[in-house]
Amino acid sequence: MTATTSKPGQTLRVTISKSINRASARKTIERLFMQDKAHSGPLEARSANFIELPKRRGGCIWTKRVNKVHPLLNNGDMATIKSTPQTIKDLNSVSTFVQVS
């Protein structure tokens, strides 16, 4: 199955089949993989443990926020995502790097 033959609402298994060498493709694949709870769960747990501590700095209130941690995208990594019209477009744009089944 390819991304073009899938219909919205289906569950797709996306596997990284080639090293990602374009920054735009890496961002797109990262956004798609964050839809899977297996990839987004540990990052959400890390940010849930972070305690925001507001303090005065130069007369203004500053709050330190949690840094975003980007998931590692290695060859063979898999994610299960739900197909929507937008995800089909995204998968077609990065079809050289991923395999959809």
N, C-alpha and C positions, 0 to 999 in steps of 0.2 A: 504494500500500500504506500502511496505517496501522499504528500500533503494536498495535492490538487485533487485527488480522487476522494478524499475524506469529506464527510458532511458535518456541518455544525452540530454539536451535541455529542459527537463520538468521543471516546477516550483514546488518546494516542500515546504510544510509547516512543519517546524521542531518545536516540542514542547518538552521542558525539562520535563520529567516525574518522575525523581528520583533525589535525592540529589547527586551531583557530589563529589566523595571522592578521585578520582585519579587526580594528578596534570597534567598528560599527557592528560587525557580526558578533563579536564577543558581548557587546551590550545587549543585542537582541536575544542571543541565546541565554544570557544571564537573566533577562526579564522573563523569558519563557520558563526557565528552570525554577524561578522563584514562585511559580504557580503551584509547584509540587511541594506538599508539606514536608517531605523528607529533606528537601534542601532549605526551605524557609524556616522550619521549626527551630533548629539550633540558633539561627540568627535572631529570631524573635525571642527565644529564651534568654539570650545574652542581653538584649536590650531591655527585657522585663526586669532583669536583676540590677540594672543601672539606676542609681538614685541621683536625681537631679538636685544639685546644691546651688540655689541662687545666692549670689553675693554681690556686694557693692564694689564697683570698679570704676573709679573716676566719676563717681556720683550717679552712675547708671546701674541698674540691676542686670547682671550677666548670669546666664545659666549655662553650665557645661552640659552638652548633650552627647549621647552615645554616638560613636563613629560607626559608619556603615561598613560592614564587613562583606566583601564580595566573595561569592562562592568560587571554589576552585573548579575549573572546567577542564578536565583531562579527557583523553581519549577513552572511550568505553563507558563514560558516565551516562546514566539513564535517568529520565524523568517521565512521569505519567501526567499528562495534562489533558484538559478538556478542550475539545476543538470548538473554536468560534471563527467567524469570518476574519477577524483580525489576526488570530493565531495562524490561520491558514496562510494569510499573506506573509506573516513573519517567517513561517517555516519555508515558504517558497523562496524568500530572499536569502536564507542561509542554507539552502538545500545542498550546497557543496560541502558543508561541514557536518551535517547531521543526516541520520537515517531514521525514517519514520516507519513504524510498524503498528 
